[in-house]
Amino acid sequence: MKIEPAVLAETKKVAAGTAVMTALMVAVFLILRKFDYTVILGALLGAVTAVGNFFLLALTVQHLTGSMPVLPRDEEEKEDEEGKADEAEEEKPRPLSPEATQAGRKMQLSFLLRLLLIGLVALIAVKTPWFHPAASLLPLLFPNIVISIMKIKAGRGA
């Protein structure tokens, strides 16, 4: 499967933002005099896991949207002879196509597998002496913060 340019571009933005936030976090450990090798290893583990999780999510979405068929407009969407859509039909929920149902299941499976991966990484970070627990777990939140900042910037036209 070829990785779409949009997936790479968004992953690079998230990776850069996560790297900046991880560096700031490490600086806080330095300022608080709590810095040691476990902070660096934990920060790397958490940041790589966080960016990897985002990338896997983006690949899943790319794969699922690329495999969905383009459907023609339904008869329900056409206007009746008065020029108005039939209001009774608009209120009916439309059943999902088999492809959409399957895509939803694949998305749920992807979510579960990525969640299990993050849980495994968190367990390793907390239970082993090589990783600082806080330095490992905090970077898992950074992509969400980066994405929120990107949304705010996009809303301002920046």
C-alpha positions as CSV (number, residue, x, y, z in Angstrom):
1,M,0.0,0.0,0.0
2,K,1.3,3.4,-1.0
3,I,1.3,6.0,1.8
4,E,-0.6,9.1,0.8
5,P,1.2,12.4,1.0
6,A,-1.4,13.8,3.3
7,V,-0.7,11.0,5.8
8,L,3.0,11.7,5.7
9,A,2.5,15.5,6.0
10,E,0.2,15.2,9.0
11,T,2.4,12.6,10.7
12,K,5.4,14.9,10.2
13,K,3.5,17.8,11.8
14,V,2.4,15.6,14.8
15,A,5.9,14.2,15.1
16,A,7.5,17.7,15.1
17,G,5.0,19.0,17.7
18,T,5.5,15.9,19.9
19,A,9.3,16.3,19.7
20,V,9.0,19.9,20.8
21,M,6.7,19.1,23.7
22,T,8.9,16.1,24.7
23,A,12.0,18.4,24.7
24,L,10.1,20.9,26.9
25,M,9.2,18.1,29.2
26,V,12.8,16.9,29.5
27,A,13.8,20.5,30.2
28,V,11.3,20.6,33.1
29,F,12.9,17.4,34.5
30,L,16.3,19.2,34.3
31,I,15.0,22.3,36.0
32,L,13.4,20.2,38.8
33,R,16.7,18.2,39.1
34,K,14.9,15.0,38.5
35,F,16.8,14.2,35.3
36,D,18.6,10.9,34.7
37,Y,18.9,8.4,31.9
38,T,15.4,7.0,32.6
39,V,13.9,10.3,31.7
40,I,15.5,10.2,28.2
41,L,14.6,6.6,27.6
42,G,11.1,7.1,28.8
43,A,10.6,10.3,26.7
44,L,11.8,8.4,23.6
45,L,9.6,5.4,24.4
46,G,6.5,7.6,24.9
47,A,7.1,9.9,22.0
48,V,7.8,7.1,19.5
49,T,4.7,5.2,20.7
50,A,2.5,8.3,20.5
51,V,3.6,9.2,16.9
52,G,3.5,5.6,15.9
53,N,-0.1,5.4,17.2
54,F,-1.1,8.5,15.2
55,F,0.6,7.1,12.0
56,L,-1.2,3.7,12.4
57,L,-4.5,5.5,12.8
58,A,-3.9,7.6,9.7
59,L,-2.9,4.5,7.7
60,T,-6.1,2.8,8.8
61,V,-8.2,5.7,7.8
62,Q,-6.4,5.9,4.4
63,H,-6.9,2.2,3.8
64,L,-10.6,2.3,4.7
65,T,-11.4,5.4,2.8
66,G,-9.5,4.2,-0.3
67,S,-11.5,0.9,-0.3
68,M,-14.9,2.5,0.0
69,P,-17.0,2.6,-3.2
70,V,-18.3,5.9,-4.5
71,L,-22.1,5.6,-4.4
72,P,-24.5,7.4,-6.7
73,R,-27.1,9.7,-5.1
74,D,-30.2,7.8,-3.9
75,E,-33.7,8.4,-5.2
76,E,-34.5,9.7,-1.7
77,E,-32.3,12.7,-2.2
78,K,-34.1,13.8,-5.4
79,E,-36.8,16.4,-5.2
80,D,-40.4,15.6,-5.7
81,E,-42.6,17.4,-8.3
82,E,-43.2,20.4,-5.9
83,G,-39.5,21.0,-5.7
84,K,-39.2,20.0,-2.1
85,A,-37.6,16.9,-0.6
86,D,-40.1,14.4,0.9
87,E,-39.9,15.2,4.6
88,A,-41.1,11.8,5.7
89,E,-38.3,10.1,4.0
90,E,-35.7,12.5,5.3
91,E,-36.4,11.5,8.9
92,K,-35.8,7.8,8.2
93,P,-32.3,6.6,9.1
94,R,-30.5,5.1,6.2
95,P,-29.1,1.6,6.6
96,L,-25.4,1.3,6.4
97,S,-24.0,-0.4,3.3
98,P,-22.1,-3.7,4.0
99,E,-18.9,-1.9,3.1
100,A,-19.5,0.8,5.6
101,T,-20.4,-1.8,8.3
102,Q,-17.2,-3.7,7.5
103,A,-15.1,-0.4,7.6
104,G,-16.6,0.4,11.0
105,R,-15.6,-3.0,12.3
106,K,-12.1,-2.6,10.9
107,M,-11.8,0.8,12.6
108,Q,-12.9,-0.6,15.9
109,L,-10.4,-3.4,15.6
110,S,-7.6,-0.9,14.8
111,F,-8.6,1.1,17.8
112,L,-8.5,-1.9,20.1
113,L,-5.1,-3.1,18.8
114,R,-3.6,0.4,19.1
115,L,-5.0,0.7,22.6
116,L,-3.5,-2.7,23.6
117,L,-0.1,-1.6,22.2
118,I,-0.3,1.7,24.2
119,G,-1.3,-0.3,27.3
120,L,1.6,-2.7,26.8
121,V,4.1,0.2,26.4
122,A,2.6,1.9,29.5
123,L,3.0,-1.4,31.5
124,I,6.6,-1.7,30.4
125,A,7.3,1.9,31.3
126,V,5.8,1.6,34.8
127,K,7.1,-1.9,35.6
128,T,10.7,-1.7,34.4
129,P,13.5,0.3,35.9
130,W,14.8,1.6,32.6
131,F,12.0,4.1,31.9
132,H,10.8,7.0,34.0
133,P,7.0,6.4,34.3
134,A,5.9,10.0,34.0
135,A,8.4,10.7,31.2
136,S,7.1,7.7,29.3
137,L,3.4,8.4,29.8
138,L,3.2,12.2,29.3
139,P,4.3,12.1,25.6
140,L,1.3,9.8,24.9
141,L,-0.9,12.9,25.4
142,F,1.2,15.3,23.2
143,P,-0.3,14.4,19.8
144,N,-3.8,15.3,21.1
145,I,-2.4,18.7,22.2
146,V,-0.6,19.2,18.9
147,I,-3.7,18.3,16.9
148,S,-5.8,20.8,19.0
149,I,-3.2,23.5,18.4
150,M,-3.3,22.7,14.6
151,K,-7.1,23.0,14.6
152,I,-7.0,26.4,16.4
153,K,-4.4,27.7,13.9
154,A,-6.5,26.4,11.0
155,G,-9.6,28.1,12.4
156,R,-7.8,31.5,12.5
157,G,-6.5,31.0,8.9
158,A,-2.9,30.8,10.0
